[in-house]
Amino acid sequence: MTPEEKNLVEEAKRILNRELETTPLNADMTVRDLLRLNVGLCTTEQFGVVLLDFNSRVLEVTTLFYGGVKDVAVDLRKLCGYVLTSRAHKVILWHNHPSLSKQFSKEDLVLTRAISERLALFDVEVVDHYLVTTTINSLRSSVNWPGGVPESRIPPTEAVAASYEFV
């Protein structure tokens, strides 16, 4: 990207973030735009959150964990602690696949379920989990997620595969 293009992207981020401070985040395309601008394509796997207040206004978009080219270690204790200290009422999870694989893996599903179960104990709703590659896919829409990840589609949390390291 040229310096001018980088400045243009930064300006677009500022405009979108300013708009989201006052407008509830409720449209799937707005979430995709937000992630496209804030995450983009990375060469290493990353995992982060979009924190929302009670009215679904964006409090913060942040990367919490950085991994290698094929996986990322997610510390559930740190993730839950971060969300709880932010006073968020809702959270959108996101991660990327540097391999550009556009499918959620079994490990992604297990991780989403584990986070959802833990945050639900504190009345924090996991709204969705997005996968960022050349496209941005929603877990909620890919498995018809009615308010939680369906039991039949996700293995128990104990069945976590090796590519996610729960610390």
C-alpha positions, 0 to 999 in steps of 0.5 A: 500500500502506498502512504496515501492509501494507508492514510485513507484506510486510517481515516476510514477507521476513524470515521467508522469508529466515531460513527460506532460510538453513537450508533448501535452495532446491529447490521452484519455488514457493519461488523464486516466493515469494522473487521475488514478495516481493523483486522485486514489480512495478517500473516499470523493468526490473531484472535480478538474481540469487539466489545459492546455495551448494553445498547450494542455500541462499540466500546473497543475492537482489540487483538488479544492473542497473537499466534503463528501461521497456523494457530493461536493460543487463547488464554480463556482466563485472560480473555474472560478477565479482559471482557469483564473488566471492560464492563462489556455486556456483549462481545463479538469474537473474531480471528483470522486464518492466514492460510485463507481457509474460509471454513471454521475448524472444529477447534474454532467451534470448540473455542467459541463454545468454551468462551460462550459458556464461561462468559454466560456465567457473568451474563455476557452474551457472545453475539457471534464469532467471525472468521477474517480471510479474504472474506469475512464469515459469521459462525452464527449464520454458518450454523444457524446459531439461534442464541448459542452454538447448537449442541449437535454441531460442536463437540464438548469443550473437553474435546479440544484439539491440539491447535488451540492451546487453552492456558 
